Amino acid sequence: MRDRISDRIWHIVVCPLCRNRLSRTDKGAVCTVCGQEYRYTDRGQLDLRLRKVKPLHLQFQLGEKIQDAKRVIRSKLPRNPRPEVDFSTLKVPWHLSEELLSYFPRAKPEKSLMLDLGCGSTIHRRICEHAGFDYVGLDYDSPKAMILGDAQALGRYGLIFSDYNGPPWSDLANRNFEAAIRGGSGLVILHAADNAFPGWVEYEKMVALLWREGTGHGRFHEFDVRITDHDHPITQGLSDFRLWDELYHKLVHMHGVPYRVLATAWSDPETGGSGRDEPMMVVTQYGDGRVYHHVLGHVWPGDPAENKGCSMITFENEAFQRALLRGCEWAATGEVTED
């Protein structure tokens, strides 16, 4: 792959492990001393994450005066009356405000470099190059992680919809996610997203009922969902409905978080169930953020002709769609409009 790194940048970039010179290869770079290899991403960036543990020696100086908290500027950033760069003709990332861009400096000499750490999909490349800088984006390609790592951008979403049940995120991503929901972004948890992040206490507080040790489900089958709370905006006017799905049982209530059940389903022992009513639609509150937990919604990978659970039969159910969409609207706005 042909990289997008200039010769001048190649001349100064060093191995993150031992800080010695890197030599170009067809697949990326290799350290001339320790032999550590670094590969290109599919965008031509060098993935310079450490492959080994690197010991660091830190020195702290105690006793310095801490900045007076009263002097911290909390007012809205005013627009710079004399901006150095005109971005009016450029399509810029939506999370960069006009006020912020008005302070963006113009590159001075030819040797000016702009280092974009955590550059993800190089979304800031055009901004930097428009200002005359030689762009240096040293990171790995991860647009999702980029948004999770950007507290300002994440907090501007009115609704975050999660069907995620994968590897843990970074501590920074976790903190930003918590801040976004606590600050008022709505959150929808779909089905197996309640399986995710065991041990992440704040996430567990958002969801309240989670798949943890002791949770299970019977076979994929058709069952009735009964609306038990008709006073909530999500369920006002909703009727009981029947659908094919996977029925979770014995979700674990975490950290004593208050929650409100809007609908339940009988988990029949004859289908491998618990023999009790199980919650199917749940709402919680996390700070100013409204959380809607749609326990329904399973799809297996595989051939639908051989296994109905591998089809989209659950999501094609009109009542399922209506309930999910109403939950999304409520999480985002606190209200539900008439159908």
N, C-alpha and C positions, 0 to 999 in steps of 0.2 A: 504494500500500500504506500502511495506517495503521501508524505506528511505535509502539513501546512506550517511547519516551523522553519523560520528563516535561518540562514547561515549564521547571522549575528547571534541569534539566540542559542543555536547549537554551540557556539563558541564559549558561552558562559554557563550553560546548564551543567550541573554536576550530579553525581550519584547521591541520592538521599541517604544511603547507608554509610558511605565512607567519604563523601565529598570530593571524590576524584573525578577526572574527566570521563565523559561518555563518548563512545564511538558508535556511529550509525551502523545499523544493520538493515537487512531487507524487512525484518519484522518489527524493528524499533531501535533499541540501543542496548549496548552492553558496557558495563564499567571496565575501564582499561586496567584497573588494579584488582578489585575484588571479584570481578567476573559476573556480577549480578545482572540479569537481563530485565529489560523493561520493554513491554510491547505497545504497539499502537492500538488505539480503539478504532471502531469503525468510522469515526470522524477524523481520523488522522492525528489524534492527540496521543501524547505519551502518558501511559498509566504509571505514574511515579510513586504509587503507594509502596510503603516498606513491605518487603517480603520476609524480613527477619526482625527479631527484636533488636532494637537499637538502644543501648544504655545512654542516658543523658545525666549530666551532673548539673544541678541547679543551685544557684546562689541567691539567697534572699537577704534583703536589707530591711531590718525592722526598725520601727521608730519614726518613720517619715509621717508627716502630717497628712491625714486623709482629707480629700476635698470636701468642703462644706456642702452637704446635701442641698442646702437652700440655694446654692449657686448653679445647680444643674438646670439647664434650659429645658423646659417642658412645653413651651409655646410652639405654635405651628411655624415651620420654617418659612421665612419670607422669601419672595422671589428676588434673586440677585438683579439689581437694575442694570448691571454691566456684564452680561454673560460673555465668556470668551468664545463659546462655540454655539452656532445656530443649528439646532436639531429640528427645526420646523418642517424641513423637507424629508425627514427620515422617519420611518416607522420604528418606534422604539418599544421595548418591552413595557407592558402595561403597568408594571409595578414601580417604574421609575417616573416619578411625578415631574411636572414642568419646573417646580420649585427646586427639586433636587438636581435636575439636569442643568439648571442655570448656574450652578457652582462647578460644573465639570470643567477641568482645566484643558487648555489646548497644549498639545505637545510643543515643547520649546526647541531643543536641538534635535538633530537627526537620530541621536542615540537614545531618545526617550522610549522606554519600554513601559507597558502597562501589564502588570502581573494580575491575573484573574485566578485566585485560589478558589477551589470548589466550583470550577466553571461549568461542570455538567455538560450541557449541550451547546456551550459557547454562545449563549444567548446575548452576551454583552460584547461580542466581537465587533459587530458593526458600529456600536457606540464608540468604542475605543479607537477603531481605525478611522472613523469619521473625524475624530478629534486629532488625528495625526500620529497616534501612537502605533508602535509595533506591538501587536497583541501577543501576549504569552498566556495561553490557557493550559495549565498543568494540573490535570485531574483525570478522573475516569468518567465515562459517559453514563450519566444517571439522571435523566430529567425529573423523575419522580422524587429522587432524593434531593434534587436541587430545590424543588418547591417546599419540601418538608424542612429543608435547611434554611429557608428564607422566611423568617418570622413575619416580616411586613407583608409579603405576598400571601402567605397562608391565611393570615388573619383577615384578609379582605374577602374571603369566600363566605357567602351567606350560608352555604350548605356543603358539607363534606359527606360523601356517600362511600361507605366502606363495605366491600365484600372481600376484604383482605384477610388471609390466614396463611402467612408466610414467615420468613425469618425475621428476627427482631430488628428494629431500627436503631439508629445511633442515639446516644443520649441527647444530642442537640435536636434531632428530629422529634424525639419524644417530648422535650420541653416545649418546643414550638407548637406541637399538636395540642398539648395541654393548654397552652396559653390561648390558642385560637378558639377552642371550645369554651374555655372558661370566660373568654372575652365576648362570647355571643354567637359564634358560628354554630349553625345547627349540625347535628351529626345523625346519620342513619346507619344502623348496624344491620346488615343483611345476613341471616342464617349463620354460616360458618365463621363469620367475622367475630362471633362470640367465643370461638375456639382460640383466638389469637392471643399472643403476648402474656403467657402465664408469668406471674411475678411482677408485671408492670402495674403497680397499685393504682395509679391514677386512671389508667385505661379501664381497669376493673371497676373503679368507682363510676366511670361514665356508663358502663354497660349494666352493672348491678347483677344480672343473672348470666352466668358464663358456663361454657362447657369445660369442666374440670374433672378431677378424679371422681368417678362414680356416675358421671353423666353417660347417657347412651341414647339409642333409638331402636325401634323395631324395624320391621321390613317396610319397604316403600309400598304404600297402600292408599286407598281412598278413605277419607274421614271428614267429619263435620267440624267446622270452626264456629264456636258460639261467642257472639258479642256479649260480654258481661258488664261493660260500662258504656252506657249510651249517652253519657253526659259530656264526654271528652270531645273536643272539636274533630278529632280524627274519626271517631265512630258514630257521631251524630248522623242519623239517617241510614247507617249501614245495617244490613240484615245478616243473619247467620248465612254461612255459605259452605259448600262442600268442594273438596279438591283432592287431587293426588299429590302426595308429598312425603317427605321423611319427617316423622314426628319426634322431635327431641324430647327426652324425658330426664327429669332430675337435674336440671340446670342448677348450678351452685350459686347461692346468694352470697356475694362477696362484700366484706367490710361493713356490713350493716347499712348499706346505702338504701334510702327510701326509693321505692319504685311503685308504679301503678300499672296493674294488669288491665288491659282493655278487652282481650279475647282469650279464650282457652279452647283446648281440644281434649277429648277423652283418649287417654293412652291405653288402648285395649290390650290386656295380657295375651289374648289370642293372636295378636300380631307382633308379640315380643315387647309389649309396652309395660308401663309401670303400674297400671291399674288405678290411675288417678287423673284428675284434670291437670293439664300442663299449660303453662302460659305460651301464647302464640304471638301476641302483640303487647308490647310493654313500652312505657315511657319513663324517663328519668330526667333529672336536671343536674347539670354540672356547671357550677358558677352561673353565668348568664346564658349558657348554652343549653338548648333543648335537645334531648336525645330520644330518637325513636328506634326501638329494637324490633325488627321484623324477623321473628324466629323462623318463619317459613322460608322456602325458596331453595330447595336442593336440586342439583343436577350432577349426575355422575358422568365421567368420561366413558365412552364406549358406544356400542351400537344400539340405537333406540329400538330396532326391530327385535333384538334379543332381550333387552331390559328396558322396561318403561321408565325406570329411573334415570336413564341416559337421554331421555327426550326432553323437550321443552314444555311438557304438558302442564307443569305447575305454573310456569310463567305465562302460559297462554290462557290461563283461567282469568276471566274478566274481573271477578270479585277479588282475586289476589292482586291484580294490577291496580284496581281502584283503592284497595286498602294501602298498598305500598305508596302510591302517588299521594294520597292524602297524608300519610305519615311524613313524606318528604316535604310537602308544603307546610305542614305544621312545624316541623323542625326548623325550617328556614324562616318562617314568618310569625309563628305563633297562632296562626289562623288557618282555616280551611274554607275556600270559596265553595259556593254551591256548584254542583255538577253541571 
